[in-house]
Amino acid sequence: MKRIVYSPDYKEKLTVIRNWLDLRFGKDNRTKHMTEIKKRLTSLKEFSGQGMSVRDMFGVDSDYEFLYVSHNYIFYYQDAETIYIVNIYDEREDFMYKLFGIRTTSEETDQYWRE
């Protein structure tokens, strides 16, 4: 079974998500979502092939893989012994831009929302 190493970015972002869920939906909802994320990452230790390849899904030259869990994308990469959790992004975030600098919105859309 592989071990999991969490990046400081992931830990910080998870705290933000936890606090946001508490404020917006309450402790019970937050507990449900955090439990689902933890359960999925625990299962990743045993079944490391369950994620989707960023290369296959988006055509980006990267060794990253991702899981979609409870309205969040969790990005990671792995070697023979370890799974490195890179970051977690809410489904509303432009993770392609934040991770790879690839814009997924048109210039017209950006201009519209800035007005």
Phi, psi and omega per residue, in radians:
M1 nan 2.365 -3.132
K2 -1.372 2.753 3.034
R3 -1.739 2.785 -3.130
I4 -2.003 2.342 3.069
V5 -2.080 2.226 -3.103
Y6 -1.771 2.323 3.098
S7 -1.293 2.727 3.057
P8 -1.031 -0.618 3.112
D9 -1.072 -0.760 3.131
Y10 -1.084 -0.814 -3.116
K11 -1.074 -0.754 3.135
E12 -1.121 -0.790 -3.122
K13 -1.140 -0.657 3.115
L14 -1.109 -0.659 3.075
T15 -1.114 -0.731 3.105
V16 -1.085 -0.792 3.137
I17 -1.095 -0.781 3.135
R18 -1.018 -0.847 3.138
N19 -1.116 -0.711 3.136
W20 -1.110 -0.771 3.117
L21 -1.106 -0.694 3.096
D22 -1.041 -0.858 -3.104
L23 -1.186 -0.707 -3.029
R24 -1.449 -0.719 -2.986
F25 -2.167 -0.193 3.117
G26 1.709 2.925 -3.040
K27 -1.101 -0.717 -3.107
D28 -1.075 -0.771 3.132
N29 -1.162 -0.740 3.108
R30 -1.041 -0.786 3.138
T31 -1.057 -0.725 3.133
K32 -1.059 -0.836 -3.121
H33 -1.187 -0.754 -3.133
M34 -1.153 -0.644 3.092
T35 -1.123 -0.719 3.126
E36 -1.118 -0.732 3.108
I37 -1.107 -0.825 -3.134
K38 -1.087 -0.742 -3.139
K39 -1.073 -0.752 -3.127
R40 -1.155 -0.711 3.115
L41 -1.209 -0.601 3.067
T42 -1.121 -0.721 3.125
S43 -1.200 -0.443 3.106
L44 -1.129 -0.549 3.101
K45 -1.026 -0.736 -3.096
E46 -1.480 -0.640 -3.087
F47 -2.131 1.306 -2.993
S48 -1.228 -0.150 -3.129
G49 -1.629 0.213 -3.051
Q50 -1.439 -0.245 -3.134
G51 -1.407 2.948 3.087
M52 -1.716 2.455 3.101
S53 -1.343 2.299 3.070
V54 -1.110 -0.659 3.124
R55 -1.051 -0.834 -3.110
D56 -1.241 -0.679 -3.044
M57 -1.378 -0.728 -3.012
F58 -2.041 -0.097 3.133
G59 1.280 0.371 3.138
V60 -1.697 2.307 -3.133
D61 -1.267 1.610 -3.076
S62 -2.659 2.635 3.057
D63 -1.580 0.021 -3.141
Y64 -1.183 2.602 2.975
E65 -2.190 2.930 3.106
F66 -2.563 2.728 3.017
L67 -2.099 2.504 3.010
Y68 -1.809 2.009 -3.065
V69 -2.391 2.127 2.990
S70 0.870 0.925 3.118
H71 1.187 0.389 -3.132
N72 -2.362 2.581 3.020
Y73 -1.802 2.168 3.109
I74 -1.897 2.074 -3.108
F75 -1.759 2.421 -3.107
Y76 -2.688 2.886 2.940
Y77 -2.391 2.892 -3.054
Q78 -2.551 2.723 2.956
D79 -2.121 -2.867 -3.036
A80 -1.125 -0.484 -3.036
E81 -2.051 -0.335 -2.949
T82 -2.361 2.520 2.978
I83 -1.906 2.151 -3.121
Y84 -1.801 1.944 3.120
I85 -1.434 2.037 -3.036
V86 -1.480 -0.937 -3.110
N87 -2.907 2.964 3.094
I88 -2.267 2.384 -3.126
Y89 -2.258 2.357 3.015
D90 -1.127 2.585 -3.094
E91 -1.056 -0.316 3.128
R92 -1.484 -0.177 -3.133
E93 -1.463 2.645 3.070
D94 -1.533 1.350 -3.058
F95 -1.159 -0.495 3.114
M96 -1.114 -0.659 3.104
Y97 -1.276 -0.762 -3.091
K98 -1.167 -0.616 -3.121
L99 -1.520 -0.747 -2.947
F100 -2.135 -0.043 -3.133
G101 1.272 0.364 -3.125
I102 -1.729 2.100 3.120
R103 -1.342 2.291 3.121
T104 -1.941 0.042 3.080
T105 -2.045 2.659 3.139
S106 -1.377 2.864 3.095
E107 -1.103 -0.637 3.113
E108 -1.074 -0.726 3.133
T109 -1.134 -0.772 3.114
D110 -1.058 -0.765 -3.139
Q111 -1.128 -0.716 -3.128
Y112 -1.040 -0.806 -3.065
W113 -1.337 -0.311 3.084
R114 -1.436 -0.319 -3.122
E115 -1.304 nan nan
